[in-house]
Amino acid sequence: MKAMAIRVGIGLVVGGALGYGWYRLVGCSTGTCPLTATPLRAISYGGFMGLLWATLR
């Protein structure tokens, strides 16, 4: 149980960091990109993808 919580936490942090990195590198200058329009959206989307990866792996 504790290992799963650690895996989920790491997945959220790594996913959020990758989402923010994607925002910084690619970003969206027009504001029409739904996933990377703002840093909060990019971090949220990345965290969600990290959460999925951690739980479904």
mmCIF file of the N, C-alpha and C atoms, coordinates in Angstrom:
data_MODEL
# 
_entry.id   MODEL 
# 
loop_
_atom_site.group_PDB 
_atom_site.id 
_atom_site.type_symbol 
_atom_site.label_atom_id 
_atom_site.label_alt_id 
_atom_site.label_comp_id 
_atom_site.label_asym_id 
_atom_site.label_entity_id 
_atom_site.label_seq_id 
_atom_site.pdbx_PDB_ins_code 
_atom_site.Cartn_x 
_atom_site.Cartn_y 
_atom_site.Cartn_z 
_atom_site.occupancy 
_atom_site.B_iso_or_equiv 
_atom_site.pdbx_formal_charge 
_atom_site.auth_seq_id 
_atom_site.auth_comp_id 
_atom_site.auth_asym_id 
_atom_site.auth_atom_id 
_atom_site.pdbx_PDB_model_num 
ATOM 1   N N  . MET A 1 1  ? 0.828  -1.192 0.000   1.00 0.00 ? 1  MET A N  1 
ATOM 2   C CA . MET A 1 1  ? 0.000  0.000  0.000   1.00 0.00 ? 1  MET A CA 1 
ATOM 3   C C  . MET A 1 1  ? 0.871  1.254  0.000   1.00 0.00 ? 1  MET A C  1 
ATOM 4   N N  . LYS A 1 2  ? 1.899  1.253  0.847   1.00 0.00 ? 2  LYS A N  1 
ATOM 5   C CA . LYS A 1 2  ? 2.782  2.407  0.923   1.00 0.00 ? 2  LYS A CA 1 
ATOM 6   C C  . LYS A 1 2  ? 3.572  2.576  -0.371  1.00 0.00 ? 2  LYS A C  1 
ATOM 7   N N  . ALA A 1 3  ? 3.965  1.459  -0.992  1.00 0.00 ? 3  ALA A N  1 
ATOM 8   C CA . ALA A 1 3  ? 4.710  1.532  -2.253  1.00 0.00 ? 3  ALA A CA 1 
ATOM 9   C C  . ALA A 1 3  ? 3.847  2.128  -3.358  1.00 0.00 ? 3  ALA A C  1 
ATOM 10  N N  . MET A 1 4  ? 2.568  1.801  -3.362  1.00 0.00 ? 4  MET A N  1 
ATOM 11  C CA . MET A 1 4  ? 1.666  2.359  -4.378  1.00 0.00 ? 4  MET A CA 1 
ATOM 12  C C  . MET A 1 4  ? 1.507  3.859  -4.191  1.00 0.00 ? 4  MET A C  1 
ATOM 13  N N  . ALA A 1 5  ? 1.416  4.310  -2.953  1.00 0.00 ? 5  ALA A N  1 
ATOM 14  C CA . ALA A 1 5  ? 1.293  5.742  -2.686  1.00 0.00 ? 5  ALA A CA 1 
ATOM 15  C C  . ALA A 1 5  ? 2.549  6.484  -3.124  1.00 0.00 ? 5  ALA A C  1 
ATOM 16  N N  . ILE A 1 6  ? 3.702  5.882  -2.904  1.00 0.00 ? 6  ILE A N  1 
ATOM 17  C CA . ILE A 1 6  ? 4.948  6.505  -3.348  1.00 0.00 ? 6  ILE A CA 1 
ATOM 18  C C  . ILE A 1 6  ? 5.005  6.555  -4.863  1.00 0.00 ? 6  ILE A C  1 
ATOM 19  N N  . ARG A 1 7  ? 4.587  5.465  -5.525  1.00 0.00 ? 7  ARG A N  1 
ATOM 20  C CA . ARG A 1 7  ? 4.589  5.422  -6.986  1.00 0.00 ? 7  ARG A CA 1 
ATOM 21  C C  . ARG A 1 7  ? 3.649  6.478  -7.567  1.00 0.00 ? 7  ARG A C  1 
ATOM 22  N N  . VAL A 1 8  ? 2.470  6.637  -6.977  1.00 0.00 ? 8  VAL A N  1 
ATOM 23  C CA . VAL A 1 8  ? 1.516  7.644  -7.451  1.00 0.00 ? 8  VAL A CA 1 
ATOM 24  C C  . VAL A 1 8  ? 2.073  9.046  -7.242  1.00 0.00 ? 8  VAL A C  1 
ATOM 25  N N  . GLY A 1 9  ? 2.672  9.288  -6.078  1.00 0.00 ? 9  GLY A N  1 
ATOM 26  C CA . GLY A 1 9  ? 3.260  10.598 -5.810  1.00 0.00 ? 9  GLY A CA 1 
ATOM 27  C C  . GLY A 1 9  ? 4.372  10.937 -6.786  1.00 0.00 ? 9  GLY A C  1 
ATOM 28  N N  . ILE A 1 10 ? 5.241  9.974  -7.046  1.00 0.00 ? 10 ILE A N  1 
ATOM 29  C CA . ILE A 1 10 ? 6.323  10.202 -8.002  1.00 0.00 ? 10 ILE A CA 1 
ATOM 30  C C  . ILE A 1 10 ? 5.759  10.420 -9.401  1.00 0.00 ? 10 ILE A C  1 
ATOM 31  N N  . GLY A 1 11 ? 4.738  9.662  -9.763  1.00 0.00 ? 11 GLY A N  1 
ATOM 32  C CA . GLY A 1 11 ? 4.107  9.844  -11.072 1.00 0.00 ? 11 GLY A CA 1 
ATOM 33  C C  . GLY A 1 11 ? 3.519  11.230 -11.238 1.00 0.00 ? 11 GLY A C  1 
ATOM 34  N N  . LEU A 1 12 ? 2.880  11.727 -10.181 1.00 0.00 ? 12 LEU A N  1 
ATOM 35  C CA . LEU A 1 12 ? 2.304  13.071 -10.237 1.00 0.00 ? 12 LEU A CA 1 
ATOM 36  C C  . LEU A 1 12 ? 3.383  14.144 -10.373 1.00 0.00 ? 12 LEU A C  1 
ATOM 37  N N  . VAL A 1 13 ? 4.437  14.009 -9.598  1.00 0.00 ? 13 VAL A N  1 
ATOM 38  C CA . VAL A 1 13 ? 5.506  15.017 -9.620  1.00 0.00 ? 13 VAL A CA 1 
ATOM 39  C C  . VAL A 1 13 ? 6.235  14.996 -10.960 1.00 0.00 ? 13 VAL A C  1 
ATOM 40  N N  . VAL A 1 14 ? 6.613  13.814 -11.421 1.00 0.00 ? 14 VAL A N  1 
ATOM 41  C CA . VAL A 1 14 ? 7.343  13.714 -12.692 1.00 0.00 ? 14 VAL A CA 1 
ATOM 42  C C  . VAL A 1 14 ? 6.451  14.152 -13.851 1.00 0.00 ? 14 VAL A C  1 
ATOM 43  N N  . GLY A 1 15 ? 5.197  13.735 -13.833 1.00 0.00 ? 15 GLY A N  1 
ATOM 44  C CA . GLY A 1 15 ? 4.273  14.145 -14.892 1.00 0.00 ? 15 GLY A CA 1 
ATOM 45  C C  . GLY A 1 15 ? 4.055  15.644 -14.900 1.00 0.00 ? 15 GLY A C  1 
ATOM 46  N N  . GLY A 1 16 ? 3.892  16.234 -13.729 1.00 0.00 ? 16 GLY A N  1 
ATOM 47  C CA . GLY A 1 16 ? 3.726  17.685 -13.644 1.00 0.00 ? 16 GLY A CA 1 
ATOM 48  C C  . GLY A 1 16 ? 4.954  18.424 -14.136 1.00 0.00 ? 16 GLY A C  1 
ATOM 49  N N  . ALA A 1 17 ? 6.131  17.919 -13.780 1.00 0.00 ? 17 ALA A N  1 
ATOM 50  C CA . ALA A 1 17 ? 7.373  18.550 -14.235 1.00 0.00 ? 17 ALA A CA 1 
ATOM 51  C C  . ALA A 1 17 ? 7.514  18.440 -15.746 1.00 0.00 ? 17 ALA A C  1 
ATOM 52  N N  . LEU A 1 18 ? 7.166  17.287 -16.295 1.00 0.00 ? 18 LEU A N  1 
ATOM 53  C CA . LEU A 1 18 ? 7.230  17.135 -17.751 1.00 0.00 ? 18 LEU A CA 1 
ATOM 54  C C  . LEU A 1 18 ? 6.205  18.026 -18.453 1.00 0.00 ? 18 LEU A C  1 
ATOM 55  N N  . GLY A 1 19 ? 5.030  18.160 -17.860 1.00 0.00 ? 19 GLY A N  1 
ATOM 56  C CA . GLY A 1 19 ? 4.026  19.061 -18.430 1.00 0.00 ? 19 GLY A CA 1 
ATOM 57  C C  . GLY A 1 19 ? 4.500  20.500 -18.433 1.00 0.00 ? 19 GLY A C  1 
ATOM 58  N N  . TYR A 1 20 ? 5.117  20.918 -17.339 1.00 0.00 ? 20 TYR A N  1 
ATOM 59  C CA . TYR A 1 20 ? 5.636  22.281 -17.272 1.00 0.00 ? 20 TYR A CA 1 
ATOM 60  C C  . TYR A 1 20 ? 6.798  22.465 -18.239 1.00 0.00 ? 20 TYR A C  1 
ATOM 61  N N  . GLY A 1 21 ? 7.645  21.451 -18.357 1.00 0.00 ? 21 GLY A N  1 
ATOM 62  C CA . GLY A 1 21 ? 8.738  21.513 -19.330 1.00 0.00 ? 21 GLY A CA 1 
ATOM 63  C C  . GLY A 1 21 ? 8.222  21.623 -20.747 1.00 0.00 ? 21 GLY A C  1 
ATOM 64  N N  . TRP A 1 22 ? 7.164  20.879 -21.047 1.00 0.00 ? 22 TRP A N  1 
ATOM 65  C CA . TRP A 1 22 ? 6.545  20.961 -22.373 1.00 0.00 ? 22 TRP A CA 1 
ATOM 66  C C  . TRP A 1 22 ? 5.998  22.371 -22.613 1.00 0.00 ? 22 TRP A C  1 
ATOM 67  N N  . TYR A 1 23 ? 5.387  22.947 -21.595 1.00 0.00 ? 23 TYR A N  1 
ATOM 68  C CA . TYR A 1 23 ? 4.873  24.314 -21.714 1.00 0.00 ? 23 TYR A CA 1 
ATOM 69  C C  . TYR A 1 23 ? 6.001  25.294 -22.000 1.00 0.00 ? 23 TYR A C  1 
ATOM 70  N N  . ARG A 1 24 ? 7.111  25.162 -21.277 1.00 0.00 ? 24 ARG A N  1 
ATOM 71  C CA . ARG A 1 24 ? 8.238  26.088 -21.446 1.00 0.00 ? 24 ARG A CA 1 
ATOM 72  C C  . ARG A 1 24 ? 8.911  25.911 -22.797 1.00 0.00 ? 24 ARG A C  1 
ATOM 73  N N  . LEU A 1 25 ? 9.061  24.679 -23.266 1.00 0.00 ? 25 LEU A N  1 
ATOM 74  C CA . LEU A 1 25 ? 9.752  24.434 -24.529 1.00 0.00 ? 25 LEU A CA 1 
ATOM 75  C C  . LEU A 1 25 ? 8.876  24.722 -25.745 1.00 0.00 ? 25 LEU A C  1 
ATOM 76  N N  . VAL A 1 26 ? 7.666  24.209 -25.731 1.00 0.00 ? 26 VAL A N  1 
ATOM 77  C CA . VAL A 1 26 ? 6.778  24.335 -26.890 1.00 0.00 ? 26 VAL A CA 1 
ATOM 78  C C  . VAL A 1 26 ? 5.808  25.482 -26.688 1.00 0.00 ? 26 VAL A C  1 
ATOM 79  N N  . GLY A 1 27 ? 5.112  25.455 -25.565 1.00 0.00 ? 27 GLY A N  1 
ATOM 80  C CA . GLY A 1 27 ? 4.171  26.523 -25.227 1.00 0.00 ? 27 GLY A CA 1 
ATOM 81  C C  . GLY A 1 27 ? 3.078  26.715 -26.265 1.00 0.00 ? 27 GLY A C  1 
ATOM 82  N N  . CYS A 1 28 ? 2.427  27.834 -26.151 1.00 0.00 ? 28 CYS A N  1 
ATOM 83  C CA . CYS A 1 28 ? 1.352  28.165 -27.075 1.00 0.00 ? 28 CYS A CA 1 
ATOM 84  C C  . CYS A 1 28 ? 1.245  29.681 -27.134 1.00 0.00 ? 28 CYS A C  1 
ATOM 85  N N  . SER A 1 29 ? 1.692  30.244 -28.214 1.00 0.00 ? 29 SER A N  1 
ATOM 86  C CA . SER A 1 29 ? 1.691  31.702 -28.321 1.00 0.00 ? 29 SER A CA 1 
ATOM 87  C C  . SER A 1 29 ? 0.324  32.263 -28.707 1.00 0.00 ? 29 SER A C  1 
ATOM 88  N N  . THR A 1 30 ? -0.533 31.442 -29.299 1.00 0.00 ? 30 THR A N  1 
ATOM 89  C CA . THR A 1 30 ? -1.830 31.946 -29.752 1.00 0.00 ? 30 THR A CA 1 
ATOM 90  C C  . THR A 1 30 ? -2.930 31.773 -28.718 1.00 0.00 ? 30 THR A C  1 
ATOM 91  N N  . GLY A 1 31 ? -2.736 30.891 -27.757 1.00 0.00 ? 31 GLY A N  1 
ATOM 92  C CA . GLY A 1 31 ? -3.763 30.644 -26.751 1.00 0.00 ? 31 GLY A CA 1 
ATOM 93  C C  . GLY A 1 31 ? -4.822 29.662 -27.195 1.00 0.00 ? 31 GLY A C  1 
ATOM 94  N N  . THR A 1 32 ? -4.642 29.050 -28.361 1.00 0.00 ? 32 THR A N  1 
ATOM 95  C CA . THR A 1 32 ? -5.636 28.103 -28.860 1.00 0.00 ? 32 THR A CA 1 
ATOM 96  C C  . THR A 1 32 ? -5.278 26.657 -28.562 1.00 0.00 ? 32 THR A C  1 
ATOM 97  N N  . CYS A 1 33 ? -4.163 26.433 -27.906 1.00 0.00 ? 33 CYS A N  1 
ATOM 98  C CA . CYS A 1 33 ? -3.755 25.076 -27.545 1.00 0.00 ? 33 CYS A CA 1 
ATOM 99  C C  . CYS A 1 33 ? -4.407 24.722 -26.211 1.00 0.00 ? 33 CYS A C  1 
ATOM 100 N N  . PRO A 1 34 ? -5.326 23.785 -26.180 1.00 0.00 ? 34 PRO A N  1 
ATOM 101 C CA . PRO A 1 34 ? -6.060 23.536 -24.944 1.00 0.00 ? 34 PRO A CA 1 
ATOM 102 C C  . PRO A 1 34 ? -5.219 22.952 -23.816 1.00 0.00 ? 34 PRO A C  1 
ATOM 103 N N  . LEU A 1 35 ? -4.159 22.232 -24.129 1.00 0.00 ? 35 LEU A N  1 
ATOM 104 C CA . LEU A 1 35 ? -3.393 21.569 -23.076 1.00 0.00 ? 35 LEU A CA 1 
ATOM 105 C C  . LEU A 1 35 ? -2.216 22.390 -22.580 1.00 0.00 ? 35 LEU A C  1 
ATOM 106 N N  . THR A 1 36 ? -1.692 23.273 -23.392 1.00 0.00 ? 36 THR A N  1 
ATOM 107 C CA . THR A 1 36 ? -0.513 24.046 -22.991 1.00 0.00 ? 36 THR A CA 1 
ATOM 108 C C  . THR A 1 36 ? -0.764 25.549 -23.055 1.00 0.00 ? 36 THR A C  1 
ATOM 109 N N  . ALA A 1 37 ? -2.000 25.978 -22.962 1.00 0.00 ? 37 ALA A N  1 
ATOM 110 C CA . ALA A 1 37 ? -2.307 27.405 -23.040 1.00 0.00 ? 37 ALA A CA 1 
ATOM 111 C C  . ALA A 1 37 ? -1.790 28.154 -21.809 1.00 0.00 ? 37 ALA A C  1 
ATOM 112 N N  . THR A 1 38 ? -1.842 27.534 -20.653 1.00 0.00 ? 38 THR A N  1 
ATOM 113 C CA . THR A 1 38 ? -1.341 28.153 -19.420 1.00 0.00 ? 38 THR A CA 1 
ATOM 114 C C  . THR A 1 38 ? -0.459 27.146 -18.690 1.00 0.00 ? 38 THR A C  1 
ATOM 115 N N  . PRO A 1 39 ? 0.440  27.621 -17.833 1.00 0.00 ? 39 PRO A N  1 
ATOM 116 C CA . PRO A 1 39 ? 1.277  26.679 -17.089 1.00 0.00 ? 39 PRO A CA 1 
ATOM 117 C C  . PRO A 1 39 ? 0.470  25.743 -16.192 1.00 0.00 ? 39 PRO A C  1 
ATOM 118 N N  . LEU A 1 40 ? -0.598 26.249 -15.601 1.00 0.00 ? 40 LEU A N  1 
ATOM 119 C CA . LEU A 1 40 ? -1.410 25.410 -14.721 1.00 0.00 ? 40 LEU A CA 1 
ATOM 120 C C  . LEU A 1 40 ? -2.054 24.254 -15.483 1.00 0.00 ? 40 LEU A C  1 
ATOM 121 N N  . ARG A 1 41 ? -2.551 24.527 -16.665 1.00 0.00 ? 41 ARG A N  1 
ATOM 122 C CA . ARG A 1 41 ? -3.130 23.453 -17.484 1.00 0.00 ? 41 ARG A CA 1 
ATOM 123 C C  . ARG A 1 41 ? -2.076 22.434 -17.884 1.00 0.00 ? 41 ARG A C  1 
ATOM 124 N N  . ALA A 1 42 ? -0.903 22.901 -18.259 1.00 0.00 ? 42 ALA A N  1 
ATOM 125 C CA . ALA A 1 42 ? 0.163  21.987 -18.667 1.00 0.00 ? 42 ALA A CA 1 
ATOM 126 C C  . ALA A 1 42 ? 0.594  21.102 -17.500 1.00 0.00 ? 42 ALA A C  1 
ATOM 127 N N  . ILE A 1 43 ? 0.728  21.689 -16.320 1.00 0.00 ? 43 ILE A N  1 
ATOM 128 C CA . ILE A 1 43 ? 1.114  20.915 -15.135 1.00 0.00 ? 43 ILE A CA 1 
ATOM 129 C C  . ILE A 1 43 ? 0.012  19.925 -14.764 1.00 0.00 ? 43 ILE A C  1 
ATOM 130 N N  . SER A 1 44 ? -1.237 20.366 -14.836 1.00 0.00 ? 44 SER A N  1 
ATOM 131 C CA . SER A 1 44 ? -2.361 19.488 -14.510 1.00 0.00 ? 44 SER A CA 1 
ATOM 132 C C  . SER A 1 44 ? -2.441 18.314 -15.478 1.00 0.00 ? 44 SER A C  1 
ATOM 133 N N  . TYR A 1 45 ? -2.309 18.597 -16.753 1.00 0.00 ? 45 TYR A N  1 
ATOM 134 C CA . TYR A 1 45 ? -2.363 17.539 -17.764 1.00 0.00 ? 45 TYR A CA 1 
ATOM 135 C C  . TYR A 1 45 ? -1.187 16.579 -17.590 1.00 0.00 ? 45 TYR A C  1 
ATOM 136 N N  . GLY A 1 46 ? -0.006 17.115 -17.366 1.00 0.00 ? 46 GLY A N  1 
ATOM 137 C CA . GLY A 1 46 ? 1.160  16.265 -17.150 1.00 0.00 ? 46 GLY A CA 1 
ATOM 138 C C  . GLY A 1 46 ? 1.021  15.416 -15.900 1.00 0.00 ? 46 GLY A C  1 
ATOM 139 N N  . GLY A 1 47 ? 0.506  16.015 -14.833 1.00 0.00 ? 47 GLY A N  1 
ATOM 140 C CA . GLY A 1 47 ? 0.276  15.263 -13.605 1.00 0.00 ? 47 GLY A CA 1 
ATOM 141 C C  . GLY A 1 47 ? -0.737 14.157 -13.792 1.00 0.00 ? 47 GLY A C  1 
ATOM 142 N N  . PHE A 1 48 ? -1.774 14.436 -14.545 1.00 0.00 ? 48 PHE A N  1 
ATOM 143 C CA . PHE A 1 48 ? -2.786 13.419 -14.819 1.00 0.00 ? 48 PHE A CA 1 
ATOM 144 C C  . PHE A 1 48 ? -2.196 12.271 -15.632 1.00 0.00 ? 48 PHE A C  1 
ATOM 145 N N  . MET A 1 49 ? -1.393 12.598 -16.633 1.00 0.00 ? 49 MET A N  1 
ATOM 146 C CA . MET A 1 49 ? -0.754 11.553 -17.431 1.00 0.00 ? 49 MET A CA 1 
ATOM 147 C C  . MET A 1 49 ? 0.229  10.747 -16.581 1.00 0.00 ? 49 MET A C  1 
ATOM 148 N N  . GLY A 1 50 ? 0.954  11.411 -15.690 1.00 0.00 ? 50 GLY A N  1 
ATOM 149 C CA . GLY A 1 50 ? 1.848  10.703 -14.781 1.00 0.00 ? 50 GLY A CA 1 
ATOM 150 C C  . GLY A 1 50 ? 1.084  9.796  -13.829 1.00 0.00 ? 50 GLY A C  1 
ATOM 151 N N  . LEU A 1 51 ? -0.065 10.267 -13.376 1.00 0.00 ? 51 LEU A N  1 
ATOM 152 C CA . LEU A 1 51 ? -0.909 9.457  -12.500 1.00 0.00 ? 51 LEU A CA 1 
ATOM 153 C C  . LEU A 1 51 ? -1.399 8.212  -13.228 1.00 0.00 ? 51 LEU A C  1 
ATOM 154 N N  . LEU A 1 52 ? -1.855 8.386  -14.455 1.00 0.00 ? 52 LEU A N  1 
ATOM 155 C CA . LEU A 1 52 ? -2.288 7.227  -15.249 1.00 0.00 ? 52 LEU A CA 1 
ATOM 156 C C  . LEU A 1 52 ? -1.142 6.253  -15.464 1.00 0.00 ? 52 LEU A C  1 
ATOM 157 N N  . TRP A 1 53 ? 0.024  6.772  -15.801 1.00 0.00 ? 53 TRP A N  1 
ATOM 158 C CA . TRP A 1 53 ? 1.168  5.918  -16.058 1.00 0.00 ? 53 TRP A CA 1 
ATOM 159 C C  . TRP A 1 53 ? 1.544  5.140  -14.790 1.00 0.00 ? 53 TRP A C  1 
ATOM 160 N N  . ALA A 1 54 ? 1.501  5.791  -13.651 1.00 0.00 ? 54 ALA A N  1 
ATOM 161 C CA . ALA A 1 54 ? 1.899  5.155  -12.402 1.00 0.00 ? 54 ALA A CA 1 
ATOM 162 C C  . ALA A 1 54 ? 0.896  4.081  -11.962 1.00 0.00 ? 54 ALA A C  1 
ATOM 163 N N  . THR A 1 55 ? -0.375 4.303  -12.201 1.00 0.00 ? 55 THR A N  1 
ATOM 164 C CA . THR A 1 55 ? -1.372 3.336  -11.728 1.00 0.00 ? 55 THR A CA 1 
ATOM 165 C C  . THR A 1 55 ? -1.625 2.206  -12.720 1.00 0.00 ? 55 THR A C  1 
ATOM 166 N N  . LEU A 1 56 ? -1.461 2.468  -13.990 1.00 0.00 ? 56 LEU A N  1 
ATOM 167 C CA . LEU A 1 56 ? -1.746 1.434  -14.986 1.00 0.00 ? 56 LEU A CA 1 
ATOM 168 C C  . LEU A 1 56 ? -0.521 0.616  -15.360 1.00 0.00 ? 56 LEU A C  1 
ATOM 169 N N  . ARG A 1 57 ? 0.607  0.988  -14.881 1.00 0.00 ? 57 ARG A N  1 
ATOM 170 C CA . ARG A 1 57 ? 1.839  0.278  -15.214 1.00 0.00 ? 57 ARG A CA 1 
ATOM 171 C C  . ARG A 1 57 ? 1.955  -1.025 -14.546 1.00 0.00 ? 57 ARG A C  1 
# 
